[in-house]
Structures are given as C-alpha cells and as structure tokens.
C-alpha cells in the first residue's frame, strides 16, 4: 500500500510497507481543516494547539493524545509552536484488528463493519489527557514504531 497522507503542508509520512505510518512535525502556523481517509492518533509532544473540527474546538497541550476518526475535517492553530507525532492507521486494518480481537461471535462481518466505521461508533474527535509518566511512555512507543517502520518491511 503506497500512499501519502495529504496534509497540504508538505506531509512526508507514507504508508510504505503496510497499514500504518508515523511522522513527527513541528507547526508554527495555522493548518486549515483537512480530512484523511484513515484514522489518526496524535500525540502532542511540545507546546499546545487549538484543534477545530466541524462541531468542536479543543485545546490540546503537551502529553495529550487525540484520536481523529476517518473523514473528519480538522485544523489546528498552534499557540506559538507545537510538535505533534501522528500515527496514520488504515481503517480496513483497524477494523480487521478490532474485529479479530473483540467482535462477538455469530455476527456478520459486514454488519459489524458498517457499525464500527459508521458515525455513531466513535465521536469525530476523542481526547485523552494521560498522566505525565504515561505520556512519556507513549512518546517512546511512537518513536519505536517510527524507527521500526523506517527500517523497512
């Protein structure tokens, strides 16, 4: 699967070898709302930003974890500057993983897919403020994932 998340600002993250890509970027200017065809998991590493979706505005600061559902228009306005690590996850892969791990037996795979990928399953933007220790641990996980993906298939 060779594709590039199109952030409109020179995004360099790529799905080179599979269903997941990771990138870390610093933002100093506002980013206009953009929607992706994948789910995004953002870890705010330094600074803070105002995230804006169609229905919600939220301040995210250092250590915060934000999940954006696929096809959600989201933009950001950094307060001075913000460094964000982003994991892009293919929704088909995410569904298969979820279905394999947690789906109840006896349910139709396609009915479960329609439910899990529908607008009522997850909110457009989910926000978690972990403890500082957990935030530092998440940074290490993001870095390890990025290093693993950079080393090739």
Secondary structure, 3 states (H helix, E strand, C coil): CCEECCCCCCCCCEECCCCEEEEEEEECCCEEEECCCEEEEEEEEEEEEEEEECCCEEEEECCEEEEECCCCCEEEEEEEEEEEEEEEEEHHHHHHHHHHHHCCCCCCHHHHHHHHCCCCCCCCEEEEECCHHHHHHHHHHHHHHHHHHHCCC
